[in-house]
């Protein structure tokens, strides 16, 4: 494991550390990170994009024919909609 010694610096009324651009790019860190406090260390992890692989998943669904509407062909209006609702 590589170790880098950095200084703790003043940031307003708080203190912090600077991360090098190369570390930020290497670990794909964006605007936020997760900090995890352990017994004798602090782990900094990038926040994963929860929708990162959606495009690939949608393409797989399309190829399998799984991208159809589940309620297609069903009557969505109720009796109330027909009798009471006015546009």
N, CA, C and O atoms as a printed pandas DataFrame, in Angstrom:
     atom_number atom_name residue_name chain_id  residue_number  x_coord  y_coord  z_coord
0              1         N          UNK        A               1    0.844   -1.185    0.000
1              2        CA          UNK        A               1    0.000    0.000    0.000
2              3         C          UNK        A               1    0.882    1.238    0.000
3              4         O          UNK        A               1    1.855    1.317    0.750
4              5         N          UNK        A               2    0.540    2.198   -0.841
5              6        CA          UNK        A               2    1.288    3.456   -0.897
6              7         C          UNK        A               2    0.801    4.394    0.195
7              8         O          UNK        A               2   -0.398    4.498    0.453
8              9         N          UNK        A               3    1.731    5.067    0.825
9             10        CA          UNK        A               3    1.393    6.048    1.849
10            11         C          UNK        A               3    1.922    7.403    1.428
11            12         O          UNK        A               3    3.009    7.518    0.860
12            13         N          UNK        A               4    1.131    8.430    1.718
13            14        CA          UNK        A               4    1.538    9.806    1.417
14            15         C          UNK        A               4    1.351   10.616    2.687
15            16         O          UNK        A               4    0.281   10.592    3.296
16            17         N          UNK        A               5    2.384   11.326    3.081
17            18        CA          UNK        A               5    2.296   12.185    4.251
18            19         C          UNK        A               5    1.819   13.563    3.806
19            20         O          UNK        A               5    2.411   14.172    2.914
20            21         N          UNK        A               6    0.738   14.057    4.435
21            22        CA          UNK        A               6    0.209   15.377    4.101
22            23         C          UNK        A               6    0.045   16.173    5.387
23            24         O          UNK        A               6   -0.084   15.604    6.471
24            25         N          UNK        A               7    0.051   17.483    5.257
25            26        CA          UNK        A               7   -0.138   18.366    6.406
26            27         C          UNK        A               7   -1.617   18.656    6.606
27            28         O          UNK        A               7   -2.381   18.748    5.645
28            29         N          UNK        A               8   -2.005   18.797    7.858
29            30        CA          UNK        A               8   -3.352   19.245    8.192
30            31         C          UNK        A               8   -3.334   20.764    8.096
31            32         O          UNK        A               8   -2.492   21.426    8.703
32            33         N          UNK        A               9   -4.280   21.312    7.323
33            34        CA          UNK        A               9   -4.291   22.760    7.075
34            35         C          UNK        A               9   -5.565   23.385    7.627
35            36         O          UNK        A               9   -6.567   22.702    7.833
36            37         N          UNK        A              10   -5.512   24.684    7.861
37            38        CA          UNK        A              10   -6.685   25.427    8.334
38            39         C          UNK        A              10   -7.557   25.740    7.125
39            40         O          UNK        A              10   -7.072   26.221    6.101
40            41         N          UNK        A              11   -8.868   25.457    7.261
41            42        CA          UNK        A              11   -9.864   25.796    6.243
42            43         C          UNK        A              11  -10.992   26.510    6.980
43            44         O          UNK        A              11  -11.884   25.865    7.532
44            45         N          UNK        A              12  -10.953   27.841    6.989
45            46        CA          UNK        A              12  -11.920   28.621    7.767
46            47         C          UNK        A              12  -11.720   28.329    9.238
47            48         O          UNK        A              12  -10.606   28.443    9.750
48            49         N          UNK        A              13  -12.797   27.950    9.931
49            50        CA          UNK        A              13  -12.714   27.595   11.348
50            51         C          UNK        A              13  -12.420   26.108   11.538
51            52         O          UNK        A              13  -12.317   25.633   12.669
52            53         N          UNK        A              14  -12.287   25.381   10.444
53            54        CA          UNK        A              14  -12.047   23.945   10.507
54            55         C          UNK        A              14  -10.633   23.629   10.080
55            56         O          UNK        A              14   -9.839   24.525    9.797
56            57         N          UNK        A              15  -10.329   22.358   10.035
57            58        CA          UNK        A              15   -9.045   21.900    9.517
58            59         C          UNK        A              15   -9.325   20.785    8.528
59            60         O          UNK        A              15  -10.359   20.122    8.602
60            61         N          UNK        A              16   -8.393   20.580    7.597
61            62        CA          UNK        A              16   -8.595   19.552    6.589
62            63         C          UNK        A              16   -7.280   19.144    5.960
63            64         O          UNK        A              16   -6.208   19.584    6.378
64            65         N          UNK        A              17   -7.376   18.307    4.959
65            66        CA          UNK        A              17   -6.211   17.888    4.204
66            67         C          UNK        A              17   -6.483   18.137    2.728
67            68         O          UNK        A              17   -7.638   18.217    2.311
68            69         N          UNK        A              18   -5.425   18.259    1.939
69            70        CA          UNK        A              18   -5.549   18.398    0.495
70            71         C          UNK        A              18   -5.241   17.052   -0.137
71            72         O          UNK        A              18   -4.305   16.362    0.267
72            73         N          UNK        A              19   -6.031   16.690   -1.126
73            74        CA          UNK        A              19   -5.766   15.483   -1.899
74            75         C          UNK        A              19   -5.239   15.908   -3.264
75            76         O          UNK        A              19   -5.737   16.860   -3.865
76            77         N          UNK        A              20   -4.247   15.206   -3.735
77            78        CA          UNK        A              20   -3.667   15.564   -5.027
78            79         C          UNK        A              20   -4.663   15.272   -6.147
79            80         O          UNK        A              20   -5.520   14.398   -6.022
80            81         N          UNK        A              21   -4.534   16.011   -7.229
81            82        CA          UNK        A              21   -5.395   15.824   -8.390
82            83         C          UNK        A              21   -5.284   14.397   -8.915
83            84         O          UNK        A              21   -6.282   13.803   -9.322
84            85         N          UNK        A              22   -4.082   13.852   -8.907
85            86        CA          UNK        A              22   -3.892   12.493   -9.430
86            87         C          UNK        A              22   -4.634   11.457   -8.581
87            88         O          UNK        A              22   -5.190   10.507   -9.131
88            89         N          UNK        A              23   -4.656   11.619   -7.256
89            90        CA          UNK        A              23   -5.420   10.707   -6.394
90            91         C          UNK        A              23   -6.920   10.831   -6.653
91            92         O          UNK        A              23   -7.636    9.833   -6.731
92            93         N          UNK        A              24   -7.374   12.057   -6.782
93            94        CA          UNK        A              24   -8.796   12.292   -7.027
94            95         C          UNK        A              24   -9.225   11.652   -8.345
95            96         O          UNK        A              24  -10.284   11.030   -8.421
96            97         N          UNK        A              25   -8.405   11.805   -9.378
97            98        CA          UNK        A              25   -8.723   11.208  -10.676
98            99         C          UNK        A              25   -8.590    9.690  -10.639
99           100         O          UNK        A              25   -9.424    8.985  -11.207
100          101         N          UNK        A              26   -7.559    9.177   -9.981
101          102        CA          UNK        A              26   -7.320    7.736   -9.914
102          103         C          UNK        A              26   -8.499    7.002   -9.278
103          104         O          UNK        A              26   -8.858    5.910   -9.716
104          105         N          UNK        A              27   -9.098    7.592   -8.254
105          106        CA          UNK        A              27  -10.194    6.948   -7.543
106          107         C          UNK        A              27  -11.558    7.509   -7.934
107          108         O          UNK        A              27  -12.558    7.247   -7.266
108          109         N          UNK        A              28  -11.594    8.278   -9.016
109          110        CA          UNK        A              28  -12.835    8.789   -9.592
110          111         C          UNK        A              28  -13.697    9.510   -8.555
111          112         O          UNK        A              28  -14.900    9.269   -8.459
112          113         N          UNK        A              29  -13.074   10.387   -7.790
113          114        CA          UNK        A              29  -13.800   11.172   -6.796
114          115         C          UNK        A              29  -14.383   12.401   -7.479
115          116         O          UNK        A              29  -13.706   13.064   -8.265
116          117         N          UNK        A              30  -15.634   12.698   -7.176
117          118        CA          UNK        A              30  -16.307   13.846   -7.791
118          119         C          UNK        A              30  -16.480   14.937   -6.736
119          120         O          UNK        A              30  -15.495   15.450   -6.205
120          121         N          UNK        A              31  -17.711   15.286   -6.438
121          122        CA          UNK        A              31  -18.005   16.379   -5.505
122          123         C          UNK        A              31  -18.095   15.926   -4.056
123          124         O          UNK        A              31  -17.958   16.739   -3.142
124          125         N          UNK        A              32  -18.326   14.625   -3.839
125          126        CA          UNK        A              32  -18.489   14.112   -2.483
126          127         C          UNK        A              32  -17.707   12.814   -2.324
127          128         O          UNK        A              32  -17.452   12.106   -3.298
128          129         N          UNK        A              33  -17.328   12.510   -1.076
129          130        CA          UNK        A              33  -16.685   11.242   -0.745
130          131         C          UNK        A              33  -17.306   10.709    0.539
131          132         O          UNK        A              33  -17.919   11.457    1.300
132          133         N          UNK        A              34  -17.142    9.415    0.772
133          134        CA          UNK        A              34  -17.539    8.813    2.041
134          135         C          UNK        A              34  -16.308    8.753    2.933
135          136         O          UNK        A              34  -15.226    8.382    2.477
136          137         N          UNK        A              35  -16.466    9.112    4.194
137          138        CA          UNK        A              35  -15.412    8.949    5.190
138          139         C          UNK        A              35  -15.867    7.863    6.147
139          140         O          UNK        A              35  -16.982    7.906    6.667
140          141         N          UNK        A              36  -15.001    6.895    6.374
141          142        CA          UNK        A              36  -15.324    5.796    7.282
142          143         C          UNK        A              36  -14.269    5.758    8.380
143          144         O          UNK        A              36  -13.088    5.537    8.112
144          145         N          UNK        A              37  -14.704    5.976    9.614
145          146        CA          UNK        A              37  -13.786    5.951   10.751
146          147         C          UNK        A              37  -13.582    4.510   11.199
147          148         O          UNK        A              37  -14.542    3.798   11.496
148          149         N          UNK        A              38  -12.333    4.094   11.242
149          150        CA          UNK        A              38  -11.976    2.764   11.728
150          151         C          UNK        A              38  -11.210    2.938   13.035
151          152         O          UNK        A              38  -10.991    4.062   13.487
152          153         N          UNK        A              39  -10.809    1.839   13.632
153          154        CA          UNK        A              39  -10.124    1.893   14.929
154          155         C          UNK        A              39   -8.888    2.795   14.889
155          156         O          UNK        A              39   -8.705    3.637   15.768
156          157         N          UNK        A              40   -8.051    2.623   13.883
157          158        CA          UNK        A              40   -6.807    3.400   13.821
158          159         C          UNK        A              40   -6.597    4.083   12.477
159          160         O          UNK        A              40   -5.464    4.391   12.106
160          161         N          UNK        A              41   -7.697    4.324   11.734
161          162        CA          UNK        A              41   -7.556    4.949   10.420
162          163         C          UNK        A              41   -8.869    5.591    9.977
163          164         O          UNK        A              41   -9.927    5.357   10.561
164          165         N          UNK        A              42   -8.768    6.395    8.943
165          166        CA          UNK        A              42   -9.933    6.976    8.285
166          167         C          UNK        A              42   -9.846    6.562    6.821
167          168         O          UNK        A              42   -8.828    6.786    6.167
168          169         N          UNK        A              43  -10.913    5.961    6.311
169          170        CA          UNK        A              43  -10.951    5.517    4.921
170          171         C          UNK        A              43  -11.767    6.526    4.123
171          172         O          UNK        A              43  -12.876    6.888    4.516
172          173         N          UNK        A              44  -11.213    6.976    3.001
173          174        CA          UNK        A              44  -11.899    7.893    2.101
174          175         C          UNK        A              44  -12.276    7.105    0.848
175          176         O          UNK        A              44  -11.407    6.560    0.167
176          177         N          UNK        A              45  -13.576    7.047    0.546
177          178        CA          UNK        A              45  -14.040    6.315   -0.638
178          179         C          UNK        A              45  -14.880    7.228   -1.518
179          180         O          UNK        A              45  -15.609    8.076   -1.004
180          181         N          UNK        A              46  -14.790    7.070   -2.832
181          182        CA          UNK        A              46  -15.642    7.875   -3.714
182          183         C          UNK        A              46  -17.097    7.461   -3.569
183          184         O          UNK        A              46  -17.400    6.312   -3.246
184          185         N          UNK        A              47  -17.981    8.398   -3.809
185          186        CA          UNK        A              47  -19.411    8.110   -3.824
186          187         C          UNK        A              47  -19.732    7.574   -5.211
187          188         O          UNK        A              47  -19.526    8.256   -6.216
188          189         N          UNK        A              48  -20.233    6.357   -5.256
189          190        CA          UNK        A              48  -20.551    5.738   -6.538
190          191         C          UNK        A              48  -21.831    6.337   -7.110
191          192         O          UNK        A              48  -22.761    6.668   -6.374
192          193         N          UNK        A              49  -21.862    6.467   -8.420
193          194        CA          UNK        A              49  -23.052    6.936   -9.107
194          195         C          UNK        A              49  -24.038    5.776   -9.194
195          196         O          UNK        A              49  -23.755    4.794   -9.880
196          197         N          UNK        A              50  -25.187    5.855   -8.522
197          198        CA          UNK        A              50  -26.114    4.712   -8.508
198          199         C          UNK        A              50  -26.692    4.388   -9.879
199          200         O          UNK        A              50  -27.214    3.291  -10.079
200          201         N          UNK        A              51  -26.613    5.310  -10.820
201          202        CA          UNK        A              51  -27.158    5.081  -12.155
202          203         C          UNK        A              51  -26.068    4.849  -13.191
203          204         O          UNK        A              51  -26.322    4.941  -14.392
204          205         N          UNK        A              52  -24.872    4.554  -12.741
205          206        CA          UNK        A              52  -23.725    4.451  -13.648
206          207         C          UNK        A              52  -23.914    3.426  -14.758
207          208         O          UNK        A              52  -23.527    3.700  -15.895
208          209         N          UNK        A              53  -24.478    2.281  -14.489
209          210        CA          UNK        A              53  -24.613    1.228  -15.490
210          211         C          UNK        A              53  -26.016    1.100  -16.058
211          212         O          UNK        A              53  -26.319    0.105  -16.716
212          213         N          UNK        A              54  -26.871    2.071  -15.822
213          214        CA          UNK        A              54  -28.242    1.973  -16.298
214          215         C          UNK        A              54  -28.317    1.869  -17.815
215          216         O          UNK        A              54  -29.106    1.086  -18.343
216          217         N          UNK        A              55  -27.510    2.645  -18.517
217          218        CA          UNK        A              55  -27.575    2.637  -19.976
218          219         C          UNK        A              55  -27.285    1.237  -20.529
219          220         O          UNK        A              55  -27.978    0.773  -21.434
220          221         N          UNK        A              56  -26.268    0.566  -19.989
221          222        CA          UNK        A              56  -25.955   -0.802  -20.423
222          223         C          UNK        A              56  -27.092   -1.754  -20.088
223          224         O          UNK        A              56  -27.442   -2.616  -20.894
224          225         N          UNK        A              57  -27.667   -1.600  -18.905
225          226        CA          UNK        A              57  -28.771   -2.467  -18.495
226          227         C          UNK        A              57  -29.986   -2.263  -19.388
227          228         O          UNK        A              57  -30.644   -3.231  -19.769
228          229         N          UNK        A              58  -30.289   -1.019  -19.724
229          230        CA          UNK        A              58  -31.429   -0.747  -20.587
230          231         C          UNK        A              58  -31.218   -1.330  -21.977
231          232         O          UNK        A              58  -32.155   -1.837  -22.593
232          233         N          UNK        A              59  -29.995   -1.257  -22.465
233          234        CA          UNK        A              59  -29.695   -1.839  -23.783
234          235         C          UNK        A              59  -29.877   -3.361  -23.759
235          236         O          UNK        A              59  -30.417   -3.931  -24.707
236          237         N          UNK        A              60  -29.438   -4.014  -22.698
237          238        CA          UNK        A              60  -29.636   -5.466  -22.562
238          239         C          UNK        A              60  -31.123   -5.801  -22.522
239          240         O          UNK        A              60  -31.565   -6.769  -23.141
240          241         N          UNK        A              61  -31.894   -4.991  -21.785
241          242        CA          UNK        A              61  -33.335   -5.209  -21.724
242          243         C          UNK        A              61  -33.963   -5.070  -23.109
243          244         O          UNK        A              61  -34.820   -5.867  -23.491
244          245         N          UNK        A              62  -33.533   -4.051  -23.859
245          246        CA          UNK        A              62  -34.077   -3.840  -25.195
246          247         C          UNK        A              62  -33.787   -5.037  -26.089
247          248         O          UNK        A              62  -34.660   -5.493  -26.828
248          249         N          UNK        A              63  -32.566   -5.542  -26.022
249          250        CA          UNK        A              63  -32.183   -6.676  -26.861
250          251         C          UNK        A              63  -32.968   -7.937  -26.511
251          252         O          UNK        A              63  -33.242   -8.755  -27.389
252          253         N          UNK        A              64  -33.333   -8.105  -25.239
253          254        CA          UNK        A              64  -34.115   -9.267  -24.814
254          255         C          UNK        A              64  -35.618   -9.060  -24.984
255          256         O          UNK        A              64  -36.402   -9.996  -24.831
256          257         N          UNK        A              65  -36.014   -7.820  -25.304
257          258        CA          UNK        A              65  -37.439   -7.518  -25.415
258          259         C          UNK        A              65  -38.103   -7.316  -24.071
259          260         O          UNK        A              65  -39.323   -7.438  -23.959
260          261         N          UNK        A              66  -37.323   -7.011  -23.049
261          262        CA          UNK        A              66  -37.848   -6.813  -21.697
262          263         C          UNK        A              66  -38.210   -5.360  -21.402
263          264         O          UNK        A              66  -38.496   -5.027  -20.252
264          265         N          UNK        A              67  -38.206   -4.499  -22.396
265          266        CA          UNK        A              67  -38.436   -3.075  -22.148
266          267         C          UNK        A              67  -39.850   -2.639  -22.541
267          268         O          UNK        A              67  -40.041   -1.513  -22.999
268          269         N          UNK        A              68  -40.831   -3.511  -22.368
269          270        CA          UNK        A              68  -42.212   -3.168  -22.683
270          271         C          UNK        A              68  -42.922   -2.681  -21.427
271          272         O          UNK        A              68  -42.536   -3.021  -20.309
272          273         N          UNK        A              69  -43.958   -1.884  -21.626
273          274        CA          UNK        A              69  -44.746   -1.415  -20.494
274          275         C          UNK        A              69  -45.511   -2.574  -19.889
275          276         O          UNK        A              69  -46.104   -3.371  -20.616
276          277         N          UNK        A              70  -45.508   -2.680  -18.579
277          278        CA          UNK        A              70  -46.188   -3.779  -17.908
278          279         C          UNK        A              70  -47.695   -3.597  -17.882
279          280         O          UNK        A              70  -48.434   -4.578  -17.791
280          281         N          UNK        A              71  -48.165   -2.356  -17.961
281          282        CA          UNK        A              71  -49.596   -2.105  -17.900
282          283         C          UNK        A              71  -50.196   -1.833  -19.274
283          284         O          UNK        A              71  -51.319   -1.338  -19.367
284          285         N          UNK        A              72  -49.471   -2.146  -20.335
285          286        CA          UNK        A              72  -49.966   -1.912  -21.689
286          287         C          UNK        A              72  -51.197   -2.777  -21.950
287          288         O          UNK        A              72  -51.207   -3.971  -21.652
288          289         N          UNK        A              73  -52.222   -2.162  -22.506
289          290        CA          UNK        A              73  -53.428   -2.901  -22.838
290          291         C          UNK        A              73  -54.408   -3.032  -21.689
291          292         O          UNK        A              73  -55.463   -3.642  -21.861
292          293         N          UNK        A              74  -54.103   -2.490  -20.538
293          294        CA          UNK        A              74  -55.034   -2.564  -19.407
294          295         C          UNK        A              74  -55.814   -1.260  -19.320
295          296         O          UNK        A              74  -55.331   -0.209  -19.741
296          297         N          UNK        A              75  -56.990   -1.331  -18.786
297          298        CA          UNK        A              75  -57.817   -0.153  -18.607
298          299         C          UNK        A              75  -57.383    0.546  -17.323
299          300         O          UNK        A              75  -57.494   -0.020  -16.236
300          301         N          UNK        A              76  -56.897    1.756  -17.448
301          302        CA          UNK        A              76  -56.400    2.481  -16.278
302          303         C          UNK        A              76  -57.463    3.350  -15.625
303          304         O          UNK        A              76  -57.311    3.751  -14.471
304          305         N          UNK        A              77  -58.527    3.642  -16.342
305          306        CA          UNK        A              77  -59.552    4.500  -15.765
306          307         C          UNK        A              77  -60.491    3.692  -14.872
307          308         O          UNK        A              77  -60.823    2.544  -15.168
308          309         N          UNK        A              78  -60.909    4.318  -13.776
309          310        CA          UNK        A              78  -61.890    3.696  -12.882
310          311         C          UNK        A              78  -63.267    4.267  -13.195
311          312         O          UNK        A              78  -63.406    5.169  -14.021
312          313         N          UNK        A              79  -64.266    3.739  -12.535
313          314        CA          UNK        A              79  -65.621    4.279  -12.700
314          315         C          UNK        A              79  -65.665    5.744  -12.277
315          316         O          UNK        A              79  -66.343    6.560  -12.902
316          317         N          UNK        A              80  -64.942    6.067  -11.218
317          318        CA          UNK        A              80  -64.887    7.456  -10.757
318          319         C          UNK        A              80  -64.307    8.352  -11.838
319          320         O          UNK        A              80  -64.813    9.449  -12.076
320          321         N          UNK        A              81  -63.231    7.884  -12.506
321          322        CA          UNK        A              81  -62.617    8.665  -13.578
322          323         C          UNK        A              81  -63.635    8.964  -14.679
323          324         O          UNK        A              81  -63.699   10.083  -15.188
324          325         N          UNK        A              82  -64.419    7.968  -15.037
325          326        CA          UNK        A              82  -65.374    8.132  -16.129
326          327         C          UNK        A              82  -66.559    9.007  -15.723
327          328         O          UNK        A              82  -67.046    9.801  -16.528
328          329         N          UNK        A              83  -67.019    8.868  -14.497
329          330        CA          UNK        A              83  -68.220    9.586  -14.076
330          331         C          UNK        A              83  -67.928   10.977  -13.511
331          332         O          UNK        A              83  -68.680   11.912  -13.785
332          333         N          UNK        A              84  -66.877   11.132  -12.746
333          334        CA          UNK        A              84  -66.640   12.363  -11.983
334          335         C          UNK        A              84  -65.573   13.276  -12.567
335          336         O          UNK        A              84  -65.688   14.495  -12.442
336          337         N          UNK        A              85  -64.578   12.751  -13.177
337          338        CA          UNK        A              85  -63.433   13.556  -13.604
338          339         C          UNK        A              85  -63.766   14.369  -14.841
339          340         O          UNK        A              85  -64.371   13.857  -15.783
340          341         N          UNK        A              86  -63.371   15.637  -14.842
341          342        CA          UNK        A              86  -63.551   16.493  -16.011
342          343         C          UNK        A              86  -62.218   17.130  -16.352
343          344         O          UNK        A              86  -61.492   17.579  -15.465
344          345         N          UNK        A              87  -61.902   17.167  -17.605
345          346        CA          UNK        A              87  -60.660   17.815  -18.067
346          347         C          UNK        A              87  -60.929   19.262  -18.308
347          348         O          UNK        A              87  -60.026   20.000  -18.701
